[in-house]
Every structure is written in C-alpha cells, then in structure tokens.
Amino acid sequence: MATTRRRESKTMTLTPDPEEPVQDPITPHKRLESGRFRLQVDRQMKESYATSEAAEAAGLAIKKAYPLLHVAVYDGVDGVTKAIEIPAA
C-alpha cells in the first residue's frame, strides 16, 4: 500500500515598506470639473466648460479634425444636448 504525502503550501505575505509613500488607486476615469457645459466625444464626457461658447468652440475644433466622430455639448443644468456639426461652406 502506497502512502501519499501532501505538500505543505507556503504562502508569502508582503507588507508595504513604511518608507514608501502610499499611491492613490489608479482609476480609468478622470474626474470632470463642475462646469455647466460638458463636451462629449462619441458619447463620452471629455471636458467641462463654464460657457456654451467655449464648449462649442472646442467641439468644433475636434469635429473639423475628425469629422466622423459624434461631438456634442451637454448642458448639465437644463439637461439638453446639442450636436456639433461642421458648418456648410
């Protein structure tokens, strides 16, 4: 009759170095500022602006460089989204 031996597992516990500074957790999203007008590119919030004109100017620059993208300005107070289109020449 053969006897089987079980291996004892060894676990290592790593403790943080007390001299090493604690880093903030890495998050995939950047927090937007509290501006009223938010620039959306392909339905993702990118930047926040205090005025509608500033948000539309930034959106128009993106739309001219990349015409296939969906660019819009969202008004956080009124809840209205305005699509940015390239003006017809």
N, C-alpha and C positions, 0 to 999 in steps of 0.2 A: 504494500500500500504506500503510495507516494504522498508525502505531505507537501502542501503548498505553503509557501511563505508569502506573506503580504508585505509589500514595500511600504515603508512609512513615508508619507509625503512630507516634504519640507517646504514650509512657506516662509517667505521673507517679507517683513513689514518694513516699508520705507517711511522714515519720518522726515519731515521737512527740515532743512537746515535753518537754524534760528537766525543766522546772519543774512540769509537770502530774503529779499523783500517779497511780500505776497503780491502776486499779479492778479489783476481783475480778470474774471472769466471772459473768454473770447465769445462775443455774440455776433451772429451773422448780420444783424440789422443795426444800422446807425440810427440813433435817436434823432428825430426831427425837432427843430426848434418850434416854438409856439406861434409861428406866423400864421396869419389867417389864410393865405393863399398857398396852396401846395402844388408843386409841379409833378405831374405823373408822366412816366415814360413806360409805355406798354403796361399800363395799369399798376405800376409800382411807384410809390412815392419816392421822390428823389431829393427835392429841396423845398424849403419853406420861405416864403417872402411876405413882407408886410403889405405890399401893394399889388394890385392886379396887374398894373403896367409892367412892373419888374418881372413878375412871373411869366407874363405873356412874352416879353422880350427874350427871356432865357429859353422859353419853349420854342419860339420861332427860330432862334439860332440852332437849336437841336434839330428841329424839323427840316430846316434848309440843308443841314449837313447830312441828315439821314431821313429822307422823305418817306421811307416805308414804315417807320416807327409810328405808333399811335401816341401822340403827345397831347396832353390836356392840362388844364388848370382847374383845381378843385377849390371851391370856396368853403372853408370849414364852418363858417357861421351860418350861411344860407343853405349849405348842402347842395350847391349847384356845381356841375362840372361843365366846363367849356372846352371843346376840342379846338386845337390849334391847327390851322390849315395854312398852306403856302398861298399867299395872295396871287391871283391870276395877273399875268403881265400884259 
